[in-house]
Amino acid sequence: MKYQLKILHKGKMLLIDEIENIDFENKTIITFATINEENIFYETNGIPSYILVEYVAQSCAAYNSYNQSQNKNNNDKEKIGFILNIKSANCYKDKVKAGEKIYIKAKETLREFD
């Protein structure tokens, strides 16, 4: 494992399995998760596609955490990152079934801190 997940989510709320790649130059992260029936959002025949927004949010949290650790001074307090919008999302099914792997690619487009 190249990157460790550094997000606050634990237990059943931790949906992302791993970070595949972080590219700070291009401000992107790629994560993935393998869907299973023990998932907190699993319904009959899979996870509804609208739940994938939470996977995006956790991917963004992982990117934010690594980005802050790369640029942190000893006196800096960690800042919370969040999604302002999703410009594009591609999911071609109503539900993602157990055993299927999903990939999430997120790109930072705005950063504004005090």
N, C-alpha and C positions, 0 to 999 in steps of 0.2 A: 504494500500500500504506500503510494507516494505521498499522499496528503491525508491527514487525520481530520475527521469532521469536528470543527470547533463551533458548535452551535448549542444553544441551551436546551433544545428538544431532547427528551429522553424517553425511554420505554416505548410504548405504542405510538407516541406522537413523533418519534424520529422516523421519518419516511425514506430519507435518502440513504442508500447503501454506501456509496463511495463517491469521492471526487475523482473524475477521470483526468481532468486537466484544468489548470488555472493559468491564464495568460494576462499578466498585469499590463503589458504593453498595449494589448488590444482590449483590455478591460472585460474579459470574458471568463466564464466558468462553464465547465461541462460536468454534470453529475449523472448518476444513474441509480435506478432502483429496480429490483425484481419484485413483482407483485406476488403476494401470497394471501391465502385466505385468513390469516391471523391479523391482517392489516385492519386497523381501527375503522377504516372507511369501507371495508369490503362488504358488499351486498350480494344478493343472489347474482351469480354469474359475473362478478367483477366490481371494480371501482368505477363509479361514474366519472366521466371525463372532466366535469367541472371541478372535481377535487384536485386535478393536476395543478391548479393554481397554488395549492399549499406546497406542492413539490417545487414549484418555481420560487416561492417565498423562502423555503429552506435552502435552496441553492443560492439565492441572493444573500441570505444570512451567512452562509459559509464563505462566500466571496468577500463580504464585508469584513468578516472576522480575520481572514488571511490578509486582506489589504491593510487593515489597521495594524496588525502585528508586524507587517513589513515596514510601515511608516511611523511607528509609535516612538515617541520620546518617553522617557521615564515618568514625566509629570502629566502626560496626556491621560485623560479619562476616556474609556471606550464610549463610542457613540453608537446609537442604535441606527441600523439601516432598515429601509423598508421599500416596498414597491409603490411607485407612484402610478405607473400604468404598464400595461402589456400591449406592445405594438403589434405583435404577431404571435400566433399560437397555432400549431398544426396538430390536430388529433383527428383521425379519420374514423373513429368508432365511438359509440355511446358509452361503452364500458371497456376497461382494460382487465383482462382475465388473469387468473393465477398462473404463474409460470412465465408470463410475458415480462420483458425488460423494457423500461422506458428510459430515455435519455432526455436530459434537460440542458439546454444551452441558454445562458443568460448573459446579457451585456449591460454593463453600467453605462448610462447615458447622461447622468446628472449627479453631481456630488456638491453639496453645499453645507458647510459646517461653520459655526461661529468661531 
